[in-house]
Amino acid sequence: PRDKSQCILESVMRWRKQHFWLLVLSILSFLLLGVVVFSLPPEDLLGATLFFALLFSASSTAAMFASANIRWGVLGGVFVTSLFLLRYFGLSNPFYILLVIAVGALIEFALRQR
């Protein structure tokens, strides 16, 4: 008889093999993010919009692949993007980090209760 941890590990590895495209999309998004960072000025609206869209895409697909959970991937992408948005607008108080973590935890708790 197989133990529960081995079954969970096999399930996660099967999920990762099926969703290998998430890793490819994440790497592609990070590469495009690097191109945007080095080629467009941050004051440009198009550059900022592309930066945050690619940041969300890269971080959410990487989190989806790492956690094997779509909901955690989207929440991770929103978390990273919101932290970068706060820094972009000059809001760098550590309280804002705690606030974003609390909101993310509350959203996760609310979605888990369904």
SULKAZI-V76687 format. One record per helix or strand of 2 or more residues. SS is the DSSP state (a for helix, b for strand). FROM is the first residue (numbers start at 1). LEN is the number of residues. If there is no record, write none. Layout:
# SULKAZI-V76687
ss	from	len
SS	FROM	LEN
SS	FROM	LEN
This chain:
# SULKAZI-V76687
ss	from	len
a	4	15
a	20	20
a	45	23
a	70	19
a	94	19
